[in-house]
Amino acid sequence: MSSAWQIFSAQLQRRRRRFARVRRRLPVPLLGALGVVSGAVAAHTGFSVEAALPVWVFAASWPVWREPEEGAPDPLRFRLRVRRIGWRASVTLVLAFSVAQASGATVDWVLALAPVPALLEPLLWPLWPRSLRRAVRSAQVYEELVAANFGYARDQDRSRLGRRFGLRRRPQLGGWAGALAVGFDPDRGVCGRPQPLASSEPGVKRGAPLRATPARALLYRWHEESVSGPQLERWLKTASVSWSGRELLITDGRQRVVRAGLAQRPEQARPGERVLSRPPTELVWLTEKRRDEFRTYLETQILLLDAEGRRLLTLPGLGMRQGEVGAVAHAAGLRFAAYELLLSGWEGPRPLSARLFPKRRGHIRLRFG
């Protein structure tokens, strides 16, 4: 009985959302049709077609006058309202110009000033309180995280249906409810982070020297199609994350060494080595899972973060073990956290990992080969 009620409530909510989308989009074609009819009537009666220009402008700008969608976080809704204030001011000037044109007046200066409010609003946004802007960024990241998990669950269901039945139909929303239950901490990091899969706080004392290296078996298990040849051998031979007892040493497949001193003053670079711009305070194990209709793609990265949560260094985690890397972080006196991002398809110019862990100026990126 409970499962039947869950299915019924999920279908009812889905139909409500569909009706709400139709209701929000319906005024645009109605106003557009009204503008066409007004223009045709004006042309037939001998009036200028410009008499219908205000209706067309209002139809094209209807999304600007709507309220932000319900269900979004309050800071994000506030940001959308502030952004639409600038757009509404610009649209008001365009409407004033269209009304003046319809009445035969000439006010070209109004049209010239129309873009100013919309262009000025992003320049004024940094003047708002820092706490408010951070809350908005956290809300945006949370929305992106939920959308990414939703897309991953959708692709997973589609691939399962395709394998079993050869179907490509859209699954019921109720089957994706677990993907939308995203644990999120808005106070962690630069703009909030999801709940880590594993985490540990730094120890009171730093431990003995320790080293984490890639394992051939793990490379073949997850990346058998993407790594091979001399690059693979160099990576297995040289790549490591090690704690010497005094400093953290990171080496990539090109035998480039980065020395991360944990003192508050910046370290001096030795010949053939690089140093971080700031002392690290946290080591992050980041796993990104992408899925299409056929298979899952896995990418692992090891990140070093500063006290603000910004990225100082990025190292591929090919073949590394999460437990060994976490042990090195604990021995070095660094916080450790492991995150898993479920993604779907192409993410755009700025991926979700870049929003969660933005780069610090002077960021070092080490490579596989």
C-alpha beads as a LAMMPS data file, in Angstrom:
LAMMPS data file: protein, C-alpha beads

369 atoms
368 bonds

1 atom types
1 bond types

-500.0 500.0 xlo xhi
-500.0 500.0 ylo yhi
-500.0 500.0 zlo zhi

Masses

1 110.0

Atoms # bond

1 1 1 0.000 0.000 0.000
2 1 1 2.818 2.367 0.890
3 1 1 4.668 1.721 -2.385
4 1 1 1.483 2.354 -4.387
5 1 1 0.938 5.619 -2.508
6 1 1 4.554 6.674 -3.189
7 1 1 4.116 5.998 -6.904
8 1 1 0.821 7.917 -6.960
9 1 1 2.267 10.911 -5.069
10 1 1 5.345 10.973 -7.334
11 1 1 3.153 10.998 -10.444
12 1 1 0.954 13.711 -8.929
13 1 1 3.952 15.915 -8.133
14 1 1 5.311 15.362 -11.612
15 1 1 2.009 16.477 -13.185
16 1 1 1.891 19.502 -10.913
17 1 1 5.386 20.538 -12.017
18 1 1 4.459 20.001 -15.649
19 1 1 1.317 22.129 -15.251
20 1 1 3.341 24.829 -13.483
21 1 1 5.855 24.901 -16.353
22 1 1 3.046 25.235 -18.894
23 1 1 1.417 27.994 -16.854
24 1 1 4.711 29.907 -16.643
25 1 1 5.425 29.622 -20.358
26 1 1 1.905 30.142 -21.702
27 1 1 1.835 33.992 -21.527
28 1 1 4.717 34.333 -24.010
29 1 1 2.960 32.721 -27.018
30 1 1 -0.353 34.379 -26.026
31 1 1 1.213 37.837 -25.936
32 1 1 3.089 37.095 -29.165
33 1 1 -0.157 36.087 -30.871
34 1 1 -1.809 39.230 -29.513
35 1 1 1.016 41.304 -31.006
36 1 1 0.596 39.639 -34.402
37 1 1 -3.171 40.235 -34.316
38 1 1 -2.626 43.858 -33.247
39 1 1 -0.142 44.411 -36.055
40 1 1 -2.497 42.850 -38.607
41 1 1 -5.436 44.957 -37.395
42 1 1 -3.321 48.112 -37.440
43 1 1 -2.142 47.406 -40.981
44 1 1 -5.686 46.626 -42.127
45 1 1 -7.162 49.792 -40.616
46 1 1 -4.419 52.038 -41.982
47 1 1 -2.532 52.587 -38.712
48 1 1 1.214 52.063 -38.402
49 1 1 2.383 48.548 -37.622
50 1 1 4.534 50.096 -34.883
51 1 1 1.356 50.362 -32.809
52 1 1 1.811 46.669 -31.942
53 1 1 5.473 47.142 -30.957
54 1 1 4.785 47.532 -27.190
55 1 1 2.895 44.227 -27.140
56 1 1 5.755 42.437 -28.904
57 1 1 8.320 43.902 -26.504
58 1 1 6.226 42.878 -23.512
59 1 1 5.833 39.333 -24.894
60 1 1 9.577 38.959 -25.488
61 1 1 10.395 40.279 -21.991
62 1 1 7.778 38.283 -20.094
63 1 1 10.346 35.961 -18.368
64 1 1 11.924 39.058 -16.800
65 1 1 8.670 39.982 -15.029
66 1 1 8.045 36.564 -13.539
67 1 1 8.982 35.611 -9.998
68 1 1 11.846 33.110 -9.550
69 1 1 10.715 29.513 -9.437
70 1 1 9.519 28.094 -6.149
71 1 1 11.718 25.556 -4.400
72 1 1 15.044 27.271 -5.041
73 1 1 17.153 28.270 -2.001
74 1 1 16.301 31.694 -0.599
75 1 1 19.720 33.283 -1.346
76 1 1 19.484 32.145 -4.953
77 1 1 15.970 33.530 -5.314
78 1 1 17.184 36.842 -3.876
79 1 1 20.043 36.934 -6.405
80 1 1 17.635 36.281 -9.256
81 1 1 15.350 39.068 -8.035
82 1 1 18.262 41.521 -7.869
83 1 1 19.397 40.516 -11.342
84 1 1 15.908 40.923 -12.754
85 1 1 15.628 44.421 -11.296
86 1 1 18.316 45.571 -13.723
87 1 1 16.691 43.737 -16.607
88 1 1 13.264 45.164 -15.743
89 1 1 14.669 48.685 -15.738
90 1 1 16.167 48.091 -19.194
91 1 1 12.932 46.548 -20.485
92 1 1 10.967 49.505 -19.087
93 1 1 13.092 51.891 -21.140
94 1 1 12.562 49.745 -24.243
95 1 1 8.804 49.735 -23.571
96 1 1 8.855 53.527 -23.192
97 1 1 10.667 53.794 -26.522
98 1 1 8.156 51.474 -28.226
99 1 1 5.199 53.454 -26.856
100 1 1 6.794 56.698 -28.027
101 1 1 7.387 55.187 -31.468
102 1 1 3.765 54.066 -31.626
103 1 1 2.606 57.605 -30.827
104 1 1 4.908 59.161 -33.401
105 1 1 7.452 60.741 -31.016
106 1 1 11.208 60.448 -31.469
107 1 1 13.137 59.496 -28.317
108 1 1 16.205 57.658 -29.539
109 1 1 18.108 58.575 -26.388
110 1 1 15.777 56.323 -24.365
111 1 1 16.737 53.337 -26.490
112 1 1 20.426 54.268 -26.147
113 1 1 20.123 54.222 -22.327
114 1 1 18.189 50.939 -22.209
115 1 1 21.230 48.578 -21.833
116 1 1 22.746 50.609 -18.984
117 1 1 20.764 49.125 -16.004
118 1 1 21.280 45.525 -17.148
119 1 1 25.015 46.116 -17.646
120 1 1 25.410 48.044 -14.412
121 1 1 23.841 45.439 -12.109
122 1 1 26.714 42.869 -12.295
123 1 1 29.196 45.655 -11.545
124 1 1 27.272 46.627 -8.403
125 1 1 26.851 43.066 -7.098
126 1 1 30.357 42.943 -5.472
127 1 1 29.285 45.865 -3.246
128 1 1 26.770 43.659 -1.437
129 1 1 27.871 42.066 1.893
130 1 1 30.405 39.267 1.577
131 1 1 28.280 36.872 3.644
132 1 1 25.334 37.325 1.287
133 1 1 27.456 36.740 -1.814
134 1 1 28.926 33.601 -0.248
135 1 1 25.440 32.302 0.572
136 1 1 24.447 32.855 -3.068
137 1 1 27.519 30.979 -4.324
138 1 1 26.760 28.105 -1.937
139 1 1 23.180 27.930 -3.198
140 1 1 24.366 27.891 -6.814
141 1 1 26.845 25.091 -6.099
142 1 1 24.153 23.100 -4.287
143 1 1 21.789 23.453 -7.257
144 1 1 24.545 22.286 -9.624
145 1 1 25.324 19.348 -7.342
146 1 1 21.684 18.233 -7.234
147 1 1 21.383 18.616 -11.021
148 1 1 24.561 16.542 -11.545
149 1 1 23.323 13.736 -9.273
150 1 1 19.935 13.847 -10.993
151 1 1 21.553 13.497 -14.419
152 1 1 23.774 10.637 -13.263
153 1 1 20.806 8.725 -11.848
154 1 1 18.836 9.368 -15.052
155 1 1 21.658 8.036 -17.250
156 1 1 22.109 5.038 -14.962
157 1 1 18.415 4.123 -15.218
158 1 1 18.453 4.562 -18.993
159 1 1 21.512 2.348 -19.398
160 1 1 19.939 -0.342 -17.181
161 1 1 16.712 -0.260 -19.185
162 1 1 18.645 -0.406 -22.441
163 1 1 20.655 -3.434 -21.357
164 1 1 17.652 -5.365 -20.087
165 1 1 14.878 -4.439 -22.480
166 1 1 16.422 -2.406 -25.281
167 1 1 14.293 0.582 -24.226
168 1 1 15.053 4.274 -24.004
169 1 1 11.941 5.482 -22.211
170 1 1 12.085 8.100 -19.455
171 1 1 11.955 6.491 -15.980
172 1 1 9.616 7.658 -13.252
173 1 1 10.885 10.482 -11.079
174 1 1 10.236 8.472 -7.951
175 1 1 13.146 6.178 -8.828
176 1 1 15.552 9.115 -8.651
177 1 1 14.491 10.393 -5.235
178 1 1 17.611 8.969 -3.597
179 1 1 19.869 10.898 -5.959
180 1 1 18.290 14.191 -4.939
181 1 1 18.995 13.653 -1.231
182 1 1 22.375 15.382 -1.351
183 1 1 24.145 16.084 1.917
184 1 1 25.672 19.557 1.711
185 1 1 27.634 21.665 4.185
186 1 1 27.409 25.355 3.143
187 1 1 30.039 26.442 5.698
188 1 1 32.813 24.149 4.498
189 1 1 35.396 25.359 1.986
190 1 1 35.082 28.379 -0.270
191 1 1 31.397 28.032 -1.146
192 1 1 30.243 24.836 0.544
193 1 1 30.909 21.168 -0.162
194 1 1 29.016 17.878 -0.179
195 1 1 29.401 15.545 2.766
196 1 1 32.687 13.606 2.427
197 1 1 32.734 9.844 2.073
198 1 1 35.624 9.717 4.545
199 1 1 37.480 12.359 6.529
200 1 1 40.041 12.693 9.286
201 1 1 41.407 15.534 11.351
202 1 1 45.147 16.164 11.649
203 1 1 46.945 14.440 14.485
204 1 1 48.547 16.223 17.408
205 1 1 52.019 15.120 16.291
206 1 1 53.342 14.434 12.837
207 1 1 54.112 10.827 12.036
208 1 1 57.018 8.893 10.620
209 1 1 58.006 9.073 6.929
210 1 1 55.419 7.465 4.669
211 1 1 54.913 7.060 0.923
212 1 1 51.923 6.342 -1.334
213 1 1 52.548 5.033 -4.858
214 1 1 50.302 3.828 -7.706
215 1 1 49.484 0.141 -8.075
216 1 1 49.472 -1.544 -11.470
217 1 1 46.423 -3.654 -10.615
218 1 1 44.283 -0.595 -9.895
219 1 1 45.390 1.072 -13.117
220 1 1 44.324 -1.915 -15.189
221 1 1 41.083 -2.230 -13.259
222 1 1 39.784 1.298 -13.912
223 1 1 41.870 2.788 -16.699
224 1 1 42.819 -0.109 -18.965
225 1 1 41.761 1.772 -22.110
226 1 1 43.337 5.152 -21.326
227 1 1 46.852 4.344 -20.081
228 1 1 49.541 2.202 -21.665
229 1 1 53.074 2.214 -22.974
230 1 1 56.109 4.123 -21.669
231 1 1 53.983 6.754 -19.940
232 1 1 52.426 4.059 -17.769
233 1 1 55.820 2.663 -16.771
234 1 1 57.179 6.114 -15.908
235 1 1 54.086 6.837 -13.836
236 1 1 54.385 3.562 -11.891
237 1 1 58.097 4.165 -11.329
238 1 1 58.157 7.865 -10.361
239 1 1 54.710 9.049 -9.209
240 1 1 54.247 9.320 -5.460
241 1 1 52.862 11.301 -2.562
242 1 1 55.340 11.033 0.295
243 1 1 55.994 12.497 3.722
244 1 1 59.701 12.762 4.548
245 1 1 59.198 13.627 8.200
246 1 1 59.640 17.353 7.576
247 1 1 57.912 18.127 4.272
248 1 1 55.493 16.735 1.721
249 1 1 56.916 15.671 -1.650
250 1 1 54.684 15.137 -4.694
251 1 1 56.084 13.640 -7.905
252 1 1 54.271 13.109 -11.233
253 1 1 54.897 10.951 -14.298
254 1 1 57.217 13.554 -15.832
255 1 1 59.494 13.314 -12.781
256 1 1 58.561 16.815 -11.699
257 1 1 58.815 17.279 -7.947
258 1 1 56.805 19.719 -5.843
259 1 1 57.962 20.314 -2.289
260 1 1 55.202 21.402 0.081
261 1 1 56.630 22.806 3.278
262 1 1 54.188 23.079 6.143
263 1 1 55.787 26.156 7.711
264 1 1 53.948 29.470 7.593
265 1 1 56.713 31.085 5.554
266 1 1 57.077 30.043 1.882
267 1 1 59.819 27.546 1.110
268 1 1 62.730 28.266 -1.204
269 1 1 62.724 26.210 -4.382
270 1 1 65.636 23.828 -4.934
271 1 1 67.050 23.148 -8.403
272 1 1 64.620 21.013 -10.405
273 1 1 61.796 21.410 -7.879
274 1 1 58.800 23.677 -7.390
275 1 1 57.191 24.926 -4.209
276 1 1 53.628 25.847 -3.348
277 1 1 52.596 29.472 -3.055
278 1 1 51.107 28.833 0.417
279 1 1 51.418 26.102 3.044
280 1 1 48.760 23.385 2.587
281 1 1 46.329 22.524 5.357
282 1 1 44.152 19.853 3.711
283 1 1 44.565 16.958 1.294
284 1 1 41.508 15.955 -0.737
285 1 1 40.837 12.715 -2.603
286 1 1 38.356 13.652 -5.355
287 1 1 36.604 11.027 -7.483
288 1 1 34.447 12.058 -10.442
289 1 1 32.080 9.494 -11.963
290 1 1 30.524 10.180 -15.344
291 1 1 28.025 7.893 -16.971
292 1 1 26.485 7.583 -20.388
293 1 1 24.179 4.904 -21.735
294 1 1 26.973 2.341 -22.055
295 1 1 29.577 2.642 -19.275
296 1 1 30.935 4.580 -16.292
297 1 1 34.019 6.782 -16.572
298 1 1 36.122 7.288 -13.461
299 1 1 38.609 10.077 -12.807
300 1 1 40.503 10.529 -9.546
301 1 1 42.478 13.582 -8.474
302 1 1 44.562 14.420 -5.411
303 1 1 44.264 18.054 -4.313
304 1 1 46.225 20.139 -1.847
305 1 1 44.229 23.030 -0.377
306 1 1 45.189 26.076 1.650
307 1 1 43.473 27.345 4.804
308 1 1 40.710 29.012 2.743
309 1 1 39.934 25.834 0.812
310 1 1 41.479 26.968 -2.467
311 1 1 43.416 24.573 -4.640
312 1 1 47.208 24.801 -4.537
313 1 1 48.086 21.608 -6.429
314 1 1 46.350 18.971 -8.559
315 1 1 47.793 15.503 -9.136
316 1 1 46.118 12.633 -11.030
317 1 1 45.256 9.768 -8.712
318 1 1 45.686 7.004 -11.304
319 1 1 46.344 3.738 -9.489
320 1 1 46.628 5.365 -6.061
321 1 1 44.870 3.945 -3.019
322 1 1 42.673 6.249 -0.993
323 1 1 43.754 4.676 2.297
324 1 1 47.460 5.132 1.601
325 1 1 47.023 8.773 0.563
326 1 1 44.923 9.423 3.676
327 1 1 47.640 7.866 5.830
328 1 1 50.254 10.174 4.291
329 1 1 48.012 13.168 4.997
330 1 1 47.571 12.080 8.621
331 1 1 51.321 11.586 9.054
332 1 1 51.955 15.061 7.625
333 1 1 49.445 16.663 9.995
334 1 1 46.937 17.608 7.272
335 1 1 43.181 17.283 7.242
336 1 1 41.964 14.612 4.842
337 1 1 38.638 14.271 3.045
338 1 1 37.423 12.010 0.240
339 1 1 34.629 13.212 -2.056
340 1 1 32.728 11.536 -4.873
341 1 1 30.941 13.606 -7.538
342 1 1 28.318 11.928 -9.729
343 1 1 28.240 13.746 -13.053
344 1 1 26.405 13.438 -16.328
345 1 1 27.733 14.471 -19.724
346 1 1 29.524 17.699 -20.526
347 1 1 29.738 20.215 -17.685
348 1 1 30.527 23.425 -19.550
349 1 1 33.519 25.749 -19.333
350 1 1 33.674 25.627 -15.512
351 1 1 33.106 22.129 -14.115
352 1 1 31.617 21.445 -10.716
353 1 1 34.973 20.480 -9.210
354 1 1 36.325 23.924 -10.116
355 1 1 33.406 25.540 -8.270
356 1 1 33.914 23.399 -5.167
357 1 1 37.711 23.737 -5.157
358 1 1 38.682 26.960 -6.958
359 1 1 42.320 27.430 -7.878
360 1 1 44.629 29.702 -5.961
361 1 1 46.881 31.989 -7.951
362 1 1 50.094 30.081 -8.639
363 1 1 48.257 26.735 -8.782
364 1 1 50.472 23.808 -9.878
365 1 1 49.042 21.050 -12.049
366 1 1 51.020 17.823 -12.248
367 1 1 50.308 15.361 -15.051
368 1 1 50.300 11.660 -15.789
369 1 1 52.946 11.795 -18.491

Bonds

1 1 1 2
2 1 2 3
3 1 3 4
4 1 4 5
5 1 5 6
6 1 6 7
7 1 7 8
8 1 8 9
9 1 9 10
10 1 10 11
11 1 11 12
12 1 12 13
13 1 13 14
14 1 14 15
15 1 15 16
16 1 16 17
17 1 17 18
18 1 18 19
19 1 19 20
20 1 20 21
21 1 21 22
22 1 22 23
23 1 23 24
24 1 24 25
25 1 25 26
26 1 26 27
27 1 27 28
28 1 28 29
29 1 29 30
30 1 30 31
31 1 31 32
32 1 32 33
33 1 33 34
34 1 34 35
35 1 35 36
36 1 36 37
37 1 37 38
38 1 38 39
39 1 39 40
40 1 40 41
41 1 41 42
42 1 42 43
43 1 43 44
44 1 44 45
45 1 45 46
46 1 46 47
47 1 47 48
48 1 48 49
49 1 49 50
50 1 50 51
51 1 51 52
52 1 52 53
53 1 53 54
54 1 54 55
55 1 55 56
56 1 56 57
57 1 57 58
58 1 58 59
59 1 59 60
60 1 60 61
61 1 61 62
62 1 62 63
63 1 63 64
64 1 64 65
65 1 65 66
66 1 66 67
67 1 67 68
68 1 68 69
69 1 69 70
70 1 70 71
71 1 71 72
72 1 72 73
73 1 73 74
74 1 74 75
75 1 75 76
76 1 76 77
77 1 77 78
78 1 78 79
79 1 79 80
80 1 80 81
81 1 81 82
82 1 82 83
83 1 83 84
84 1 84 85
85 1 85 86
86 1 86 87
87 1 87 88
88 1 88 89
89 1 89 90
90 1 90 91
91 1 91 92
92 1 92 93
93 1 93 94
94 1 94 95
95 1 95 96
96 1 96 97
97 1 97 98
98 1 98 99
99 1 99 100
100 1 100 101
101 1 101 102
102 1 102 103
103 1 103 104
104 1 104 105
105 1 105 106
106 1 106 107
107 1 107 108
108 1 108 109
109 1 109 110
110 1 110 111
111 1 111 112
112 1 112 113
113 1 113 114
114 1 114 115
115 1 115 116
116 1 116 117
117 1 117 118
118 1 118 119
119 1 119 120
120 1 120 121
121 1 121 122
122 1 122 123
123 1 123 124
124 1 124 125
125 1 125 126
126 1 126 127
127 1 127 128
128 1 128 129
129 1 129 130
130 1 130 131
131 1 131 132
132 1 132 133
133 1 133 134
134 1 134 135
135 1 135 136
136 1 136 137
137 1 137 138
138 1 138 139
139 1 139 140
140 1 140 141
141 1 141 142
142 1 142 143
143 1 143 144
144 1 144 145
145 1 145 146
146 1 146 147
147 1 147 148
148 1 148 149
149 1 149 150
150 1 150 151
151 1 151 152
152 1 152 153
153 1 153 154
154 1 154 155
155 1 155 156
156 1 156 157
157 1 157 158
158 1 158 159
159 1 159 160
160 1 160 161
161 1 161 162
162 1 162 163
163 1 163 164
164 1 164 165
165 1 165 166
166 1 166 167
167 1 167 168
168 1 168 169
169 1 169 170
170 1 170 171
171 1 171 172
172 1 172 173
173 1 173 174
174 1 174 175
175 1 175 176
176 1 176 177
177 1 177 178
178 1 178 179
179 1 179 180
180 1 180 181
181 1 181 182
182 1 182 183
183 1 183 184
184 1 184 185
185 1 185 186
186 1 186 187
187 1 187 188
188 1 188 189
189 1 189 190
190 1 190 191
191 1 191 192
192 1 192 193
193 1 193 194
194 1 194 195
195 1 195 196
196 1 196 197
197 1 197 198
198 1 198 199
199 1 199 200
200 1 200 201
201 1 201 202
202 1 202 203
203 1 203 204
204 1 204 205
205 1 205 206
206 1 206 207
207 1 207 208
208 1 208 209
209 1 209 210
210 1 210 211
211 1 211 212
212 1 212 213
213 1 213 214
214 1 214 215
215 1 215 216
216 1 216 217
217 1 217 218
218 1 218 219
219 1 219 220
220 1 220 221
221 1 221 222
222 1 222 223
223 1 223 224
224 1 224 225
225 1 225 226
226 1 226 227
227 1 227 228
228 1 228 229
229 1 229 230
230 1 230 231
231 1 231 232
232 1 232 233
233 1 233 234
234 1 234 235
235 1 235 236
236 1 236 237
237 1 237 238
238 1 238 239
239 1 239 240
240 1 240 241
241 1 241 242
242 1 242 243
243 1 243 244
244 1 244 245
245 1 245 246
246 1 246 247
247 1 247 248
248 1 248 249
249 1 249 250
250 1 250 251
251 1 251 252
252 1 252 253
253 1 253 254
254 1 254 255
255 1 255 256
256 1 256 257
257 1 257 258
258 1 258 259
259 1 259 260
260 1 260 261
261 1 261 262
262 1 262 263
263 1 263 264
264 1 264 265
265 1 265 266
266 1 266 267
267 1 267 268
268 1 268 269
269 1 269 270
270 1 270 271
271 1 271 272
272 1 272 273
273 1 273 274
274 1 274 275
275 1 275 276
276 1 276 277
277 1 277 278
278 1 278 279
279 1 279 280
280 1 280 281
281 1 281 282
282 1 282 283
283 1 283 284
284 1 284 285
285 1 285 286
286 1 286 287
287 1 287 288
288 1 288 289
289 1 289 290
290 1 290 291
291 1 291 292
292 1 292 293
293 1 293 294
294 1 294 295
295 1 295 296
296 1 296 297
297 1 297 298
298 1 298 299
299 1 299 300
300 1 300 301
301 1 301 302
302 1 302 303
303 1 303 304
304 1 304 305
305 1 305 306
306 1 306 307
307 1 307 308
308 1 308 309
309 1 309 310
310 1 310 311
311 1 311 312
312 1 312 313
313 1 313 314
314 1 314 315
315 1 315 316
316 1 316 317
317 1 317 318
318 1 318 319
319 1 319 320
320 1 320 321
321 1 321 322
322 1 322 323
323 1 323 324
324 1 324 325
325 1 325 326
326 1 326 327
327 1 327 328
328 1 328 329
329 1 329 330
330 1 330 331
331 1 331 332
332 1 332 333
333 1 333 334
334 1 334 335
335 1 335 336
336 1 336 337
337 1 337 338
338 1 338 339
339 1 339 340
340 1 340 341
341 1 341 342
342 1 342 343
343 1 343 344
344 1 344 345
345 1 345 346
346 1 346 347
347 1 347 348
348 1 348 349
349 1 349 350
350 1 350 351
351 1 351 352
352 1 352 353
353 1 353 354
354 1 354 355
355 1 355 356
356 1 356 357
357 1 357 358
358 1 358 359
359 1 359 360
360 1 360 361
361 1 361 362
362 1 362 363
363 1 363 364
364 1 364 365
365 1 365 366
366 1 366 367
367 1 367 368
368 1 368 369
